Amino acid sequence: MHGRDFVSRRPIVPMNHSFDTIIAGSGLAGSCAAFVLSENERVLILDAEQPGCGASGVPVGLISPLMARRARPVWRMEEAMQSFHRLLAESKASSHFSASGVRKPARSEEQAIEFRDASMKWPDHGRWFEPESAAERWPYLFTQFGVLEVTSGGAVSMPAFCQTLVHAACDRGAESKSACAIQGWEDSGDQVTVRLSSNEEFTSRRLLLCLGEGYTEFPELRALRLHPIKGQWIRLRSRDNLPQTVAISSGSYLARDDKGIVVGSSYEHKYSTIEPTEEVIKDLHREACLLIPSLRRSTVTDAGASIRVTVPEIRLPMLGPLPGSHNVWIFTGLGAKGLLMAPLLAYELPKFFEKPSAIPKEISVNLHGSGHRTFYRE
């Protein structure tokens, strides 16, 4: 037996539904997997909340194939971008993506050199603007050292995107149950039996765990080499008439939604509360003002926080069957690359289910080893 204690004091409500895949979690990983698998499988989507909550509940996320301080390409960049756009088209979710590009202001001469180099190596994804031309193009933006425009990037309305994927999966025949949490599972070798907080029981060929921070609820998942990071965001109301296509990434990120300008995200490896804190709210506001100086006159109207899951050092997702089980799989650890990694890996899931040995070593399931540090929330 696996998961939480499978013993219940209440009588079991028998459910004779049978599925190919039960997906636990309808955030970015779960919703992408649900849509792809529902084309050819009987799928059941389970979540304690509505689709697009948790780490996927941040109002706006950025997709950018040239990430981080050096603007280096993400893993399997071209395939990842193709998978994202394929998913948008097939799920009819294109309205949730603003193909505005992403501006990356350099914060130093050294970073400007890196960004200029990136634009020359990957001209299909980035264009470099020297300070003078950048200031003319984006007069509201910090441009002292120049700006890299990631032309293939843009902004995504995260909750709406996940919800659309789940709805599209249901249109294909999938079933969805919200407001119910997975309590445990039993892998008999031929099938997996899943127990819910509602005391219902479902059977399936396999179980795909896309739980995000929820992995900490299960002892055997806590053995996985995963690390939760708290990320906070704020929303600003600006008195200035900033463009509708604000999408900026430079340490933190800024993007507009229909309620204001969203600023994220903090990277808190140690935290004592999952609620937003005043100190980080001020830090994010200060960072936003560095990137767009006129935001010094803005006010904070909203704030939120969630827990992202990463794989330490590797910084790529984790996907595959749990050790000792062929039918219980994990798909997590998207970190800040979810919009690129989730569609790419979702499209490869059928191949991986058929042949687990095809899973790339970089993303295969691994446990905490004696040489690795284990992280715990304070």
N, C-alpha and C positions, 0 to 999 in steps of 0.2 A: 504494500500500500504506500501511497505517496501523498504529498501535500499535507494539509492540516489533518488533525485527527478525524478519521472517517466515521467514528462512532457517533450516532445521534440518539438522543432520548426521545425524539418525536417520531411518529410513524412515517415511513417513506411514502411519498406520493409517486406511484410508478409512472414513468413516462417511457413509451416504447418507440420514441423517435430514433431514427438511425441516420447518421451523417457520415460523410467522408472525412471532413475536418471540422472540429470545433475550435474556434478562435477565441481566446480569453483576452479581452482588451480591444478597444476600438479607437485607440489613438492613431498616430500616423502609421506605425508598423502594422497594426491590426486592420485598419481600414484599407490600406493598400493590398494587403494579403487577401482580405475578404473579397475585394473587387476582382482581383486576378483569378483566384481559385474558383469563384462562383460561376465562371464561364463553363467549367467542365465538371464541377463537383457539387455535392450537397453540402452546404456550409451553414453552420450556426455561429452567430457572433454574440458573445456574452460580454457585458460590462456592468460594473457597479454604477457607472455614471452614463451620461449621454455621450455619443461619439464626439471626439475632439475635445476632451477634457484633459486634466493632468498637464503634462509637459506640452501636449498638443493644443492646449487651451489658450496659449498666448495669442492675443488678437491678430498679430501679423508676424509672419516669418519671412526671411529673405532666402532666396536660392541664388547661389553664386558658385560657379565652378572654380574660381580662383579665390581661395580663402586664406585666412590667417594673416599674420604679419608680413609674410614674404610673398603673398599672392601666388602660392603654388597650387597646381591643379589637384583636385580631389581624386581619390582612387577611381580608376576606370571612368575618367571624366566624360569622354564622348558618349559612352554607353549609358552613363547615368543621366546625362541631359536628354538623350533620345528617349529613355524610358520615362522620364518625367513628362515630356511632351506627348508621348504616346498615351500615357495614363490620363492626362488632361483631355485629350481628344476622345478616347474611348468611353470615359465616364461622363463626358459632357460637363466637365468642371472648369472649362477655360475661363469662365466669368470670374473665377476666384483668383486668377493670376494676372498681375499687372506687369506686362513685359516692358518695364520702364528702364531696364538696366540698373546696375548698382554702382554708386560712386564710392571709391575708396580714397579719401584724402591721405596723402603721405604725411606722417607726423615728424619726419626728420629727413635729412639729406641721405642717410643710409637707406631708409625705407624707400625714398624716391628712386634710388638706384635699383632696388629690388623690383619695384613696380614697373619701372621703365623696361627692365629686363623681361619681366613677365609679358608685357605687351608685345615685345618682339618675338618671344618664343611661341606665344599662343594668340596670334593676331585675330583669329576668328572669335575670340572671347573677350579680348581686352584692347582698349586704346589708351595711350598715355597722353596727358595734357600737361604741358609746362605751366608754371604758376600764372603767367600773364594770360594765356589763352583759357586756362581753367577759370580764372576770375571773371573773364568776359562771359563764359558759358554758364557759370553758376555763381552769380554775384553774391548770393546769400551764404555760400559755403566757405569754410576754412580752406584756403588754397595756397598757403605760404610755400609749400614744397612741391606742389603739383598734385594731380588727381589721376588715378587709374579708373577709367570707366569700364566696368565689366558688362559689356554690351549684351551678353546672353543671359544675364541675371534678371531678377525682378522680385516682386513682393507677392506673397500668398496670404489670403485670409484663412488662417489655419483651422478654426473650428468649422467654418462653412465647408472647407475643402474635405475634411474628414467625414462630415455628415453627408456630403454629396456622394462620396465613395461608398459609404454604407448603404445609402438609399439606392444607388445604382446596382450594388451587389444584390439587394433585395429584389430589385426589378428583374434580375437574372434568375431569381428563385431562391436566394439565400434567406435564412430566417435570422432575426435579431431580437435579443432580449436585453433590455437595460434595467437598471435598478436591481441587479442581482449579481452577487459576487461569487466567484468560484471558491469553494471550500476545500476541495481535495480531488484526487483522482486515483484510479487504480488501473494499471496497465497489465492486462492478462496475457499479453503477447499477441492475441488475435484482435483485440479491440481495447479501447480506453473507456472506462466509465467515469463520468464527471459528476461530482456532487456540488450543488449550488446552495447559497445561503437561504434560498426559498424552500429548501428541502426537496427540490426536484432533482432528478437523476437522468442523465443523457448518455448515450453510447455513441461511439464514433470510431472510425478506423484510426484516427490520430487526433492529438490535441496540440495546438500551436499556442504557446504562451507568449503573449505580447503585452506583458503586464506593466512595463515601465518600473516605477518605484515599487509597485506591488510585489515584486519578486522577494522583497524582504520579509513577507508574510510566510514564506515557505522555507523550512530549514535546508532542504536540499538545494534550493536556488541560492541561498546565501553563501553556499560553497563556491558558486561561480565567481570568476574574477571580474566582478563588476564594481562600479564606484558611483554612488549617487552624488549629484552636484545640485545645489539650490540655485535657481536662476530667478531673479526679480525683474520686473518690468514696470514702467510707469507710462501714463498717457498725459500729454501736455496739450493745453489750449493756448494757441499763439495769437497774438494781436496782429501779427503781420500776415500778409497775403503770400504765404509760401506756395510753391507749386504743388499741384495735386499728385505729382509723381515723386515725392520725396522718398528715396531709398538709398540709404547711406550706411556703409559698414567701415568702421575704423576703430577697432577695440570693441566698442559697443556698436549698436546699430540703431538707425532711425527709419521709420516707415510710417506713412499716413494710412489711417483708416477713416471710416465715415464719422468718427467721434473726435478725431484729433491726431496728434503725432505720437506714435508708440515708440518708446525708447527701451531697449534691452541690450544685453541681459547681463546680470552679474554672474560671477562664477565662484560660488561659495562652497569650498570643500568641507568646511566645518560650520555647523549651524545648530542653534538650540531651539529654533522655532521655524515652522514652515510658513509663517505669516510674513508679509512685507515688513521691513524695519525702516524706521525713519532715517537712519544713517545711510543705508543703501539708496533710498529714495533721493536723498540729497546728492549722493555721489553720481547717480544716473542723470539727474537734472544738470549737474555741473558738467558732466561729460557731453551732454547734448549741447550745452552752451558753447563748448569749445569747438564743436563741429559746425554749428549754426549760431553765430554770435547773437543774432537778434532774438534767440530764445531766452535770453536773459530777462526778457519782459513776459515770458510765458508763465503759466501757473499749472501745477500738477492737479489733475482732475480725477485720476484713478491710478491704482497700483495693484499688482498681483504678484504671485510667486508660485513656482512649481518645482518639482524635482526631476531633473534629467538624469539619465543613466548612461554612463560611458564605460568603455573598457580601457583601463589605465595603460598608458604608454602607446598602445596600438592605435587608439583613437578611431577605430572602425567598429561597426556593429558586430554582434555575436549572433550566430545562427547555426542551428543544428540540433540533433537529438541529444537529450540529456544523457550523461554517462549511465550505462546500464539499462537504457530504455531505447527501443526502436520507434515507439509510437508517440512519445511525448517530446515535443520540440520547443526550443526557445528562440525568440526573435526579438532582440532588444539591443540596448547600447548604441542607439542612433546618435546620441549627443547632439551637437550642433549641425550635423550633416544630414539630418533626417529627410529633408525634402529631396535630396539627391540619392541617398542610399536606399530609402524604403521602396520607391518604385522599382529601382534596378533589381533589388533582391526579391521583391514580390514576384516579378516576372520569371525569376529563376527558380522559384519554389517548386513547381511541378517537377523540374529536372532533379532538384535536390532530393525530393521525396522518393523519386524512383531510384536515385543513385547517390546516397549520402557521401560517398567518397569523392563526388564531384565538387563538394563544397571547398572553396579556396581556403588554404591554410590560414590566411590572414584573418578570416572571420569565423573560423571553427570554434566550437565550444571549448572553453578551457577553464580549469579550476585554479583556485589560489594555490600557488606552490610555496615551498619553503623559502624560496628566494624572493618572493613578492610580498609587498606590504598589503595588509588587509585594512580597509577603511571602514569606520563605523560612524554613525551619526552621534554627535555629542549628547 
